[in-house]
């Protein structure tokens, strides 16, 4: 089945209730870029806690950290206050401060 920019592919939406934390983290980095291109951001917003934790985490998975950040940027471009919910902006600020000092 072909993908279109307007719909979320069922296998991302339906598996594990759409919670990316249950996916293999070595594989999740390959489909996150696809999801950031979709017009419907509901699934990414649902997983914002996962995206933030993957970006700010201390793990060695640079690929996952990179795509998590790119998805967060895509979300902020569409919804400027999305990181304010549940104070997700705080760990992001702390991570950037750590990277810059």
Secondary structure, 3 states (H helix, E strand, C coil): CCCCCCCCCHHHHHHHHHCHHHCCHHHHHHHHHHHHCCCCCHHHHHCHHHHHHHHHCCCCCHHHHHHHHHHHHHHHHHCCCCCCHHHHHHHHHHHHHHHHC
